[in-house]
Amino acid sequence: MVESNTAATQFERLFSPLQVGPMTVPNRICETTNTIGAAQMPGFIDDPFIAHHLAKAKGGTGWIGSETFLLNSPLPNEAADEFFPGTGAVRMPLYKLPGFVENLAKFHQAVRETGAVVVCQLTQLNFTLAASSEPIVEAYDWIPHQLDDGEIAFLIGTYADAAEEFMKAGVDGIEIHCAHETLPQTFLSPAMNKRSDAWGGSTRARTKFLREVLTAVKERVGDSLAIGIRVNGQETREGGYTLLELREMMQCIAETGTLDFVNVDVGHSWGGPSYVQPSYYDHAVYREAGKALKVDLENIPVLFSGRVNDPGIAEQLLKEGCCDLVGMTRAGIADPEFGNKAREGRLGEIRRCIGCNRCIGNSIQSDTPTLFKKPVCSVNPEVGNELFFASTCKPAQQRRRFVVAGGGAAGCEAARVAAKRGHEVILVERGPKLGGQLNLAAAAPGRDAYDDFVIFQENQLALYDVDVRLETELDADELLALAPDAIACATGSVPRRPETPGIDGPHVVQGWDVLAGSADFGERVAVVSQEDAFETPNVADYLAERGCRVEIFHKWMSIGAQIDRYSVGPVMSRLVDNDVRIHPGLRLAAVAGGALDFISAFGGRKQRFEGFDTVVLVYGSVPDTGLYNTLKSRNSTSRLFLVGSAWVPRPLAEATQHGARVGMEI
């Protein structure tokens, strides 16, 4: 599509090239390095890895950071390699795997053919070795080994050795990771660096390790690569450095004359604020960190990252002088083509990131075994399945009539994909709006970004001429009367209601009804939870924001066990700020008026709590399969599919993927 004059004017900075050291970046959109785990095996650069990151380059992202590459550590004789969530101390660096340099060169060549550049991040990230024997992560009690001079020299050499190999592969730039509890940050941080020798103490001394690393890398690669660092704009922990202190350290680091760029974000990996800011944060909330460094480092380009999912916001950051380049990693996961769509004036077609953090959370702390783990996105079913979609999602050989019952995430995605392939699609939804449970999620404080996915589906269904019939509920006979070749039952799920004495009382309501605005509730509210994700804290937050005194009674150790580490901080801080009390390890036994009887999950002790005006149940949901069962019994010639939560209630990503696969089956 030809670029529109309006889009060219609207995004004149975003789509202008920039010289960064020896490389020319074609535009200002950056995929900052992220650990999504696109390869079939961790550490490899294979076809799935290339397909995932190349899609963004083809889609208009000018800077491809791909995934971080872990370097080797000086471990003592006979000590085992150490592994932690998302990191490790290992003897064998990833770049020394057989065929790595050749595959990296293949990846770089594929990206360069699109006009984009490849910048690879080198990382020493583990909780075994550090500047001092101080906790690196406040959420855990891991205490590292304090490095001696010989070990420090070894580690400095690992960066230079790796940079030389990456140079041989032809990459355009190297980024030294100095944020997110990496080894260099343990030297920069006054909270983690308690040394009194040349490597610690004063502000300047704490930069010595990084200055030595940059100097060693520069001596090894010269001017053949752009060299930069990724830093945390401020430490949000007791005794950590402030933005002002970072600016002082950056002046010392810049004196080395080695820096071609600085990548800055704010936050950490364990709590709040997270550097991968979820929807609870304003867009580009920490932009002042980028602006400060851009003022200080006048001739060094600054890349700012921090919840930027919209090209309009990115253009604003550039216009306001907050940065020279904009990290839009999750935006490119949700829609690898968003750059091209923005440049061509197709803003209504962009599938925006909703800030749920499923992508990064899944890659770091998922329970899925490594061999079966793939990248995932709640709103983009192609993520982690790029090669499958490329080979399977083809135009239909024969146009068929496809009827979808239910307009939630799974139903909409099934309809969208089928219509995109050329089928005639009718979607019936009993409610006044598409979205299903997405609308409940969007009603919770800080979660309105879920509306963006609903808007995307509305726009897509209109674009592909889907016959959407709202406030329409058809029974089996009425659906079959439409003469469909295939039917998808995407009827979702309904709240689970336990068989507990007193549960049918008028003051007992469901959490879904609270978020839907259809439940009455009093001043003092008990939220009884048998759910481990966002629903429990979202319902409690919703009630507390409306002035209720809220207490949560949870079945097990703590609420939110399934919430990723990048999102749990803002979720829990909102409950703390609203004085929500949490009682763990209690299971509801009976409701007697305003009194609630519980049994301890640990030993069976009975407890009673009194004085509640309303009891809110958050017990998860069960599939709504009534329509499907009826259709199945008719032995119709129509193909029949059971989709999304009507099959099994699971997170949004699984519903979206299921719907898309059904849409490819027609």
Secondary structure as the mmCIF struct_conf table of DSSP 4:
data_model
#
loop_
_struct_conf.conf_type_id
_struct_conf.id
_struct_conf.beg_label_comp_id
_struct_conf.beg_label_asym_id
_struct_conf.beg_label_seq_id
_struct_conf.end_label_comp_id
_struct_conf.end_label_asym_id
_struct_conf.end_label_seq_id
HELX_LH_PP_P HELX_LH_PP_P1 VAL A 2 SER A 4
HELX_RH_AL_P HELX_RH_AL_P1 ASN A 5 GLN A 10
TURN_TY1_P TURN_TY1_P1 PHE A 11 PHE A 15
BEND BEND1 SER A 16 SER A 16
STRN STRN1 LEU A 18 VAL A 20
TURN_TY1_P TURN_TY1_P2 GLY A 21 PRO A 22
STRN STRN2 MET A 23 VAL A 25
BEND BEND2 PRO A 26 ARG A 28
STRN STRN3 ILE A 29 GLU A 31
BEND BEND3 ALA A 39 MET A 41
TURN_TY1_P TURN_TY1_P3 PRO A 42 GLY A 43
HELX_RH_AL_P HELX_RH_AL_P2 ASP A 47 LYS A 58
TURN_TY1_P TURN_TY1_P4 GLY A 59 GLY A 60
BEND BEND4 GLY A 62 GLY A 62
STRN STRN4 TRP A 63 ILE A 64
STRN STRN5 PHE A 69 LEU A 70
HELX_LH_PP_P HELX_LH_PP_P2 LEU A 71 LEU A 71
STRN STRN6 ASN A 72 ASN A 72
HELX_LH_PP_P HELX_LH_PP_P3 LEU A 75 PRO A 76
TURN_TY1_P TURN_TY1_P5 ASN A 77 GLU A 78
HELX_LH_PP_P HELX_LH_PP_P4 ALA A 79 ASP A 81
STRN STRN7 GLU A 82 PHE A 84
TURN_TY1_P TURN_TY1_P6 PRO A 85 GLY A 86
STRN STRN8 THR A 87 ALA A 89
STRN STRN9 VAL A 90 VAL A 90
BEND BEND5 ARG A 91 MET A 92
HELX_RH_3T_P HELX_RH_3T_P1 LEU A 94 LYS A 96
BEND BEND6 LEU A 97 LEU A 97
TURN_TY1_P TURN_TY1_P7 PRO A 98 GLY A 99
HELX_RH_AL_P HELX_RH_AL_P3 PHE A 100 ARG A 112
TURN_TY1_P TURN_TY1_P8 GLU A 113 GLY A 115
STRN STRN10 VAL A 117 THR A 123
BEND BEND7 PHE A 127 THR A 128
STRN STRN11 LEU A 129 ALA A 130
BEND BEND8 ALA A 131 GLU A 134
BEND BEND9 ILE A 136 ILE A 136
TURN_TY1_P TURN_TY1_P9 GLU A 138 ALA A 139
BEND BEND10 TYR A 140 TYR A 140
HELX_LH_PP_P HELX_LH_PP_P5 PRO A 144 PRO A 144
STRN STRN12 HIS A 145 GLN A 146
HELX_LH_PP_P HELX_LH_PP_P6 LEU A 147 LEU A 147
HELX_RH_AL_P HELX_RH_AL_P4 ASP A 149 LYS A 168
TURN_TY1_P TURN_TY1_P10 ALA A 169 GLY A 170
BEND BEND11 ASP A 172 ASP A 172
STRN STRN13 GLY A 173 HIS A 177
BEND BEND12 ALA A 179 ALA A 179
TURN_TY1_P TURN_TY1_P11 HIS A 180 GLU A 181
HELX_RH_AL_P HELX_RH_AL_P5 LEU A 183 LEU A 188
TURN_TY1_P TURN_TY1_P12 PRO A 190 MET A 192
BEND BEND13 ASP A 197 ASP A 197
TURN_TY1_P TURN_TY1_P13 ALA A 198 TRP A 199
BEND BEND14 GLY A 200 SER A 202
HELX_RH_AL_P HELX_RH_AL_P6 THR A 203 ARG A 206
TURN_TY1_P TURN_TY1_P14 THR A 207 THR A 207
HELX_RH_AL_P HELX_RH_AL_P7 LYS A 208 VAL A 221
TURN_TY1_P TURN_TY1_P15 GLY A 222 ASP A 223
BEND BEND15 SER A 224 LEU A 225
STRN STRN14 ALA A 226 ASN A 232
BEND BEND16 GLY A 233 GLN A 234
BEND BEND17 ARG A 237 ARG A 237
TURN_TY1_P TURN_TY1_P16 GLU A 238 GLY A 239
HELX_RH_AL_P HELX_RH_AL_P8 LEU A 243 ALA A 254
TURN_TY1_P TURN_TY1_P17 GLU A 255 THR A 256
BEND BEND18 GLY A 257 GLY A 257
BEND BEND19 ASP A 260 ASP A 260
STRN STRN15 PHE A 261 ASP A 265
STRN STRN16 HIS A 268 HIS A 268
BEND BEND20 SER A 269 PRO A 273
STRN STRN17 SER A 274 SER A 274
BEND BEND21 TYR A 275 VAL A 276
TURN_TY1_P TURN_TY1_P18 SER A 279 TYR A 280
BEND BEND22 TYR A 281 TYR A 281
HELX_LH_PP_P HELX_LH_PP_P7 ASP A 282 ASP A 282
TURN_TY1_P TURN_TY1_P19 HIS A 283 TYR A 286
HELX_RH_AL_P HELX_RH_AL_P9 ARG A 287 ASP A 296
BEND BEND23 LEU A 297 LEU A 297
TURN_TY1_P TURN_TY1_P20 GLU A 298 ASN A 299
BEND BEND24 ILE A 300 ILE A 300
STRN STRN18 VAL A 302 SER A 305
BEND BEND25 GLY A 306 ARG A 307
HELX_RH_AL_P HELX_RH_AL_P10 PRO A 311 LYS A 319
TURN_TY1_P TURN_TY1_P21 GLU A 320 GLY A 321
BEND BEND26 CYS A 322 CYS A 322
BEND BEND27 ASP A 324 ASP A 324
STRN STRN19 LEU A 325 GLY A 327
HELX_RH_AL_P HELX_RH_AL_P11 THR A 329 ALA A 334
TURN_TY1_P TURN_TY1_P22 PRO A 336 GLU A 337
HELX_RH_AL_P HELX_RH_AL_P12 PHE A 338 ARG A 343
TURN_TY1_P TURN_TY1_P23 GLU A 344 GLY A 345
HELX_RH_3T_P HELX_RH_3T_P2 LEU A 347 GLU A 349
HELX_RH_AL_P HELX_RH_AL_P13 ARG A 358 GLN A 365
BEND BEND28 THR A 368 THR A 368
HELX_RH_3T_P HELX_RH_3T_P3 THR A 370 PHE A 372
BEND BEND29 SER A 378 VAL A 379
TURN_TY1_P TURN_TY1_P24 PRO A 381 GLY A 384
HELX_RH_AL_P HELX_RH_AL_P14 GLU A 386 THR A 392
BEND BEND30 GLN A 397 GLN A 398
STRN STRN20 ARG A 401 ALA A 405
BEND BEND31 GLY A 408 GLY A 408
HELX_RH_AL_P HELX_RH_AL_P15 ALA A 409 LYS A 420
TURN_TY1_P TURN_TY1_P25 ARG A 421 GLY A 422
STRN STRN21 GLU A 424 GLU A 429
BEND BEND32 ARG A 430 LYS A 433
TURN_TY1_P TURN_TY1_P26 LEU A 434 GLY A 436
HELX_RH_AL_P HELX_RH_AL_P16 GLN A 437 ALA A 443
BEND BEND33 ALA A 444 ALA A 444
TURN_TY1_P TURN_TY1_P27 PRO A 445 GLY A 446
TURN_TY1_P TURN_TY1_P28 ASP A 448 ALA A 449
HELX_RH_AL_P HELX_RH_AL_P17 TYR A 450 LEU A 463
TURN_TY1_P TURN_TY1_P29 TYR A 464 ASP A 465
STRN STRN22 ASP A 467 LEU A 470
BEND BEND34 GLU A 471 GLU A 471
HELX_RH_AL_P HELX_RH_AL_P18 ALA A 476 LEU A 480
TURN_TY1_P TURN_TY1_P30 ALA A 481 LEU A 482
BEND BEND35 ASP A 485 ASP A 485
STRN STRN23 ALA A 486 CYS A 489
STRN STRN24 SER A 493 PRO A 495
TURN_TY1_P TURN_TY1_P31 PRO A 501 ASP A 504
BEND BEND36 GLY A 505 GLY A 505
TURN_TY1_P TURN_TY1_P32 PRO A 506 HIS A 507
STRN STRN25 VAL A 508 GLN A 510
HELX_RH_AL_P HELX_RH_AL_P19 GLY A 511 ALA A 516
TURN_TY1_P TURN_TY1_P33 GLY A 517 GLY A 517
BEND BEND37 GLU A 523 GLU A 523
STRN STRN26 ARG A 524 SER A 529
BEND BEND38 ALA A 533 PHE A 534
HELX_RH_AL_P HELX_RH_AL_P20 GLU A 535 GLU A 545
TURN_TY1_P TURN_TY1_P34 ARG A 546 GLY A 547
STRN STRN27 ARG A 549 HIS A 554
BEND BEND39 LYS A 555 MET A 557
TURN_TY1_P TURN_TY1_P35 ILE A 559 GLN A 562
BEND BEND40 ILE A 563 ILE A 563
TURN_TY1_P TURN_TY1_P36 ARG A 565 SER A 567
HELX_RH_AL_P HELX_RH_AL_P21 VAL A 568 ASP A 577
TURN_TY1_P TURN_TY1_P37 ASN A 578 ASP A 579
STRN STRN28 ARG A 581 HIS A 583
BEND BEND41 GLY A 585 GLY A 585
STRN STRN29 LEU A 586 ALA A 592
TURN_TY1_P TURN_TY1_P38 GLY A 593 GLY A 594
STRN STRN30 ALA A 595 SER A 600
TURN_TY1_P TURN_TY1_P39 ALA A 601 GLY A 603
STRN STRN31 LYS A 606 PHE A 609
BEND BEND42 ASP A 613 ASP A 613
STRN STRN32 THR A 614 VAL A 618
STRN STRN33 SER A 621 PRO A 623
HELX_RH_AL_P HELX_RH_AL_P22 GLY A 626 SER A 633
TURN_TY1_P TURN_TY1_P40 ARG A 634 ASN A 635
BEND BEND43 THR A 637 SER A 638
STRN STRN34 ARG A 639 LEU A 642
HELX_RH_3T_P HELX_RH_3T_P4 GLY A 644 ALA A 646
TURN_TY1_P TURN_TY1_P41 TRP A 647 TRP A 647
HELX_RH_AL_P HELX_RH_AL_P23 LEU A 652 GLU A 665
#
